């Protein structure tokens, strides 16, 4: 096998199985670092408008959520990448704004028609 390497002690080690094992160990360790209740609270913060927490932002970033969690006393220290990873698990992306997908103006079709009609010719 090309993945196998010999160690000084004479054993063969498969790199692919070793990396899979190492990743599963890291996943178990990472899960144990923060209690599930904290993860839920951070995800709840991400789903709320920053103004609810008296933060003068229009949208949260992962770093801002991490900073807010530390300042509010939820956790002593946490990185933005950890928050991003938690939010990514549930496809929560408060930093993305896509209001254009769902027009809220009841007269949207009429207004858009006035602009788009000349292009129909």
C-alpha positions in Angstrom: 0.0 0.0 0.0 1.2 3.5 -0.8 -0.4 5.0 2.4 1.6 2.8 4.7 4.9 3.9 6.3 7.3 2.0 8.5 8.1 3.4 11.9 11.5 3.1 13.5 10.1 0.4 15.7 9.2 -1.7 12.6 5.4 -1.1 12.7 3.5 0.0 9.6 1.1 2.9 10.0 -1.6 3.7 7.5 -1.8 7.5 7.1 -5.5 7.4 6.0 -6.7 5.4 9.0 -4.5 7.4 11.4 -5.9 10.7 10.2 -9.5 9.4 10.5 -8.8 8.2 14.0 -7.2 11.4 15.0 -10.1 13.4 13.6 -12.6 11.4 15.6 -10.5 12.0 18.7 -10.4 15.7 18.0 -14.2 15.7 17.5 -14.8 14.0 20.8 -12.5 16.4 22.6 -14.0 19.5 21.0 -17.5 18.4 22.0 -16.4 18.1 25.6 -14.8 21.6 25.8 -18.0 23.5 25.8 -21.3 22.4 27.4 -24.2 21.9 25.0 -26.2 24.6 26.8 -23.6 27.2 25.8 -23.7 26.1 22.2 -27.5 26.5 22.2 -27.2 30.0 23.8 -24.7 31.1 21.2 -26.9 29.9 18.4 -29.8 31.7 19.9 -27.8 35.0 20.0 -26.9 34.5 16.4 -30.6 34.2 15.4 -31.5 37.5 17.1 -31.0 41.0 15.9 -28.0 42.6 17.5 -30.1 45.5 18.6 -31.9 43.2 21.0 -28.7 43.0 22.9 -28.0 46.8 22.6 -25.2 46.1 20.0 -25.1 48.8 17.3 -24.8 46.4 14.4 -27.1 45.5 11.6 -25.8 41.9 11.4 -23.7 39.7 13.6 -20.4 38.2 12.4 -18.9 35.1 14.1 -16.2 37.2 15.7 -18.8 39.7 17.1 -20.9 36.9 18.5 -17.8 35.4 20.2 -16.9 38.8 21.6 -20.5 39.4 22.8 -20.5 35.9 24.5 -17.3 36.8 26.4 -18.5 40.3 27.4 -21.9 39.0 28.6 -20.3 36.4 30.8 -21.5 33.3 28.9 -18.0 32.0 28.5 -14.5 33.2 29.6 -13.0 32.8 26.1 -14.1 31.6 22.8 -12.9 32.1 19.2 -14.8 33.3 16.3 -13.9 30.2 14.3 -15.5 28.0 17.1 -18.7 30.1 16.9 -18.6 29.8 13.1 -18.2 26.0 13.2 -21.2 25.8 15.6 -23.4 28.0 13.4 -22.3 26.3 10.2 -23.6 22.9 11.6 -27.1 24.3 11.4 -26.6 26.6 8.4 -27.0 29.7 10.6 -25.4 32.7 8.8 -26.4 36.0 10.4 -23.8 37.9 8.5 -25.6 37.1 5.2 -28.4 39.4 4.2 -30.7 38.2 1.4 -33.9 40.3 1.7 -33.9 40.8 -2.1 -35.1 37.2 -2.4 -38.4 37.9 -0.8 -39.8 41.3 -1.7 -41.8 42.7 1.1 -43.4 45.7 -0.6 -47.1 44.8 -1.6 -46.7 47.0 -4.7 -43.4 45.4 -5.8 -44.8 44.0 -9.0 -46.3 47.4 -10.0 -43.1 49.3 -9.2 -40.8 46.8 -10.8 -43.0 46.6 -13.9 -42.6 50.4 -14.4 -38.9 49.9 -14.5 -38.7 46.7 -16.5 -41.4 47.4 -19.1 -39.1 49.4 -21.4 -36.8 46.4 -21.6 -39.5 44.1 -22.9 -39.3 45.5 -26.4 
